[in-house]
Amino acid sequence: GNSINWNEIAKRVPLRNNKDCRKRYLNGMAWNLKKGPWSVEEDIQLKDLIQQYGTSWVDVSRAMGTRSADQCSKRWYHCLNPELDRQPWKKDEIRILMDAYKVHGSSWKLIQEKYLPSRSANNIRNQ
């Protein structure tokens, strides 16, 4: 990844920036990465690696060996993070979401960080 000039590549790919191109390469063209559902063993390994590396997703992914940094991050933030609230939505949360949506539109990550930190951005979008 370090010797590839992603800015030059992005100039030749309509509507994509350097980060989009790099992410596509790392996620879609890496032959060693698994796709699809995570196994129980992978979830355990991911939790162990987060204990070791924190949320340095490149390091976690490298140690994992079979999942991209993006896959690891999404699995943690949307599924495994123990701080996520998985209970049914309360009326006051729905009101907060509706008010935040009026101000910020579909900026789910922003709404999550600013108004509903115990919910995942994915959970908010699906609500």
C-alpha positions as CSV (number, residue, x, y, z in Angstrom):
1,G,0.0,0.0,0.0
2,N,2.7,2.6,0.8
3,S,4.4,2.6,-2.7
4,I,1.1,3.1,-4.6
5,N,0.3,6.7,-5.5
6,W,-3.5,6.7,-4.7
7,N,-3.8,10.4,-5.8
8,E,-2.6,9.5,-9.3
9,I,-5.0,6.6,-9.5
10,A,-7.9,8.6,-8.3
11,K,-7.3,11.1,-11.1
12,R,-8.2,8.3,-13.5
13,V,-11.3,7.0,-11.7
14,P,-14.4,9.2,-12.1
15,L,-16.2,10.3,-8.9
16,R,-13.7,8.6,-6.6
17,N,-11.0,10.1,-4.3
18,N,-7.7,8.6,-3.2
19,K,-9.2,7.0,-0.1
20,D,-12.1,5.4,-2.1
21,C,-9.5,3.8,-4.5
22,R,-7.3,2.6,-1.7
23,K,-10.2,1.2,0.3
24,R,-11.6,-0.6,-2.8
25,Y,-8.2,-2.1,-3.5
26,L,-7.6,-3.3,0.1
27,N,-11.2,-4.6,0.5
28,G,-12.1,-5.9,-2.9
29,M,-8.9,-7.0,-4.5
30,A,-7.1,-8.5,-1.5
31,W,-7.3,-12.3,-2.2
32,N,-6.7,-13.3,1.4
33,L,-9.7,-11.5,2.9
34,K,-12.8,-13.3,3.9
35,K,-16.2,-11.9,3.0
36,G,-19.5,-12.7,4.5
37,P,-20.6,-13.6,8.0
38,W,-18.2,-13.6,10.9
39,S,-17.6,-16.8,12.9
40,V,-17.7,-17.0,16.7
41,E,-13.9,-17.6,16.6
42,E,-13.3,-14.5,14.5
43,D,-15.4,-12.4,17.0
44,I,-13.3,-13.8,19.9
45,Q,-10.1,-13.0,18.0
46,L,-11.3,-9.5,17.1
47,K,-12.1,-8.8,20.8
48,D,-8.7,-10.1,21.8
49,L,-6.9,-8.0,19.2
50,I,-8.8,-4.9,20.3
51,Q,-7.5,-5.5,23.8
52,Q,-4.0,-5.6,22.4
53,Y,-4.1,-2.9,19.7
54,G,-7.1,-0.7,20.7
55,T,-8.9,0.7,17.7
56,S,-5.8,0.9,15.5
57,W,-7.7,-1.0,12.8
58,V,-4.8,-1.4,10.4
59,D,-2.9,-3.2,13.2
60,V,-5.9,-5.2,14.2
61,S,-6.5,-6.2,10.6
62,R,-2.9,-7.1,10.0
63,A,-2.9,-9.3,13.1
64,M,-6.3,-10.9,12.1
65,G,-5.0,-11.7,8.7
66,T,-8.3,-12.5,7.1
67,R,-10.4,-9.3,7.5
68,S,-9.8,-5.7,6.3
69,A,-9.4,-2.8,8.7
70,D,-12.8,-1.6,7.5
71,Q,-14.4,-4.9,8.2
72,C,-12.9,-5.1,11.7
73,S,-14.0,-1.5,12.5
74,K,-17.6,-2.1,11.3
75,R,-17.9,-5.4,13.1
76,W,-16.8,-3.7,16.4
77,Y,-18.8,-0.5,16.1
78,H,-22.0,-2.2,14.8
79,C,-22.1,-5.5,16.6
80,L,-19.5,-6.3,19.3
81,N,-18.9,-3.0,21.2
82,P,-20.3,-3.7,24.7
83,E,-21.3,0.0,25.1
84,L,-23.9,-0.3,22.4
85,D,-27.5,-0.3,23.5
86,R,-29.4,-3.2,21.9
87,Q,-32.7,-2.6,23.8
88,P,-35.8,-1.5,22.0
89,W,-35.9,2.2,21.2
90,K,-37.5,4.4,23.9
91,K,-39.9,7.2,23.0
92,D,-37.5,9.9,24.1
93,E,-34.7,8.4,21.9
94,I,-37.0,8.4,18.9
95,R,-37.9,12.1,19.6
96,I,-34.2,12.9,19.9
97,L,-33.5,11.1,16.6
98,M,-36.4,13.0,14.8
99,D,-35.2,16.4,16.1
100,A,-31.5,15.6,15.1
101,Y,-32.6,14.4,11.7
102,K,-34.4,17.7,11.1
103,V,-31.1,19.5,11.8
104,H,-28.6,17.1,10.3
105,G,-30.4,15.0,7.7
106,S,-29.0,11.6,7.2
107,S,-25.6,12.3,8.8
108,W,-26.0,9.2,10.9
109,K,-22.5,9.1,12.3
110,L,-22.8,12.7,13.4
111,I,-26.2,12.1,15.0
112,Q,-24.8,9.1,16.8
113,E,-21.8,10.9,18.2
114,K,-23.6,14.1,19.2
115,Y,-27.1,12.8,20.3
116,L,-27.2,9.0,20.7
117,P,-23.8,7.7,21.6
118,S,-25.1,4.4,23.1
119,R,-26.6,3.5,19.7
120,S,-24.6,2.5,16.6
121,A,-24.9,4.7,13.5
122,N,-26.2,1.7,11.6
123,N,-28.9,1.1,14.3
124,I,-29.9,4.8,14.1
125,R,-30.1,4.7,10.3
126,N,-32.3,1.6,10.4
127,Q,-34.6,3.1,13.0
